[in-house]
Amino acid sequence: MKKNVVLFSKIPADQQERLAQAFNLTLFQGDPKTDISEFIQILANADGMIGSNIPTRIDDSFLQQTPKLKAAATISVGFDNYDLLALKKHGVRLMNTPKVLTESTADLIFTLLMATARRTVELSNLIHNGGWNKSITPEYFGTDIYGKTIGILGMGRIGQAIAKRAHCGFDMNIIYYNRSANTHVEQAYHAKRLELDDVLKQADFVVIILPLTDQTKRLITKQKLALMKSSAILINGARGAIIDEQALYEALKNKTIKAAGLDVFEVEPLAKDSPLLKLDNVLLSPHVGSATTETRYAMAKCAVDNIISALKPEQPTENWVNPEVG
């Protein structure tokens, strides 16, 4: 007998067809945040759920109302809204897509770094607005990247991909902060592991690619920003809540640091009255680290593979977030 699966995000037609062939598939086309009662009702008889960027907290209260649920596949690396303790309690396997978006996300982070350093968008706007009437003067000069020191906070797959770009492409000195040493980047790219404060003090570019946990939430405070060089540039491609956004605004406004490039924010979408929008020294991107045609397709395919694997009696062999569930 086929198992019941709910799909709550749009995915490529061929991948949806794979789900329809493997399961009794139900499509939820509402908003899981605003249509929560309907969402839970549809999931009441579901064995599995699959989708991306779920805004609803999948916690004990939620799972009590979905007693048949045994697997969830998120079309993302992050799983912030899935309560791992609750999933364990209810025996729900959680799957994610950590490998397929590594290179695209690293590309986007390095794009932010380069564009922020060379003030690409600001200078493009200068031309569009008719302000380029003479040779560029020093107030529009950018910052060199080649040979500088990059501090990477987080040295997982994406951190390693950033380190490779920095070392092989720009001959940068690499320092990093991570819970444990990464011997590969230390040997291959001459990276050096330091404490957080030392990375912040020494780096010309600070790149955040940490997961959001209780330990990393608001990790970058006013005090931590004050440790950075006044010429330093901060790039966040991880989660907005890792930075105290108000403190960052003040640091940028007061030139405590030179500039920032942000793909993520504490609240998304970014509010139209956000003070960050008033600043020229911040480059904003709408959480698009994995947003390429090729990568989004690969993520959807991976997630479909994951839910098929997770709903088999055997244990999944990869992309399993919580193997303690069994």
Secondary structure, 3 states (H helix, E strand, C coil): CCCEEEECCCCCHHHHHHHHHHCEEEECCCCCCCCHHHHHHHHCCCCEEEECCCCCCECHHHHHCCCCCCEEEECCCCCCCECHHHHHHHCCEEECCCCCCHHHHHHHHHHHHHHHHCCHHHHHHHHHCCCCCCCCCHHHCCCCCCCCEEEEECCCHHHHHHHHHHHHHHCCEEEEECCCCCHHHHHHHCCEECCHHHHHHHCCEEEECCCCCCCCCCCECHHHHHHCCCCCEEEECCCHHHECHHHHHHHHHCCCCCEEEECCCCCCCCCCCCHHHHCCCEEECCCCCCCCHHHHHHHHHHHHHHHHHHCCCCCCCCCECCHHHC
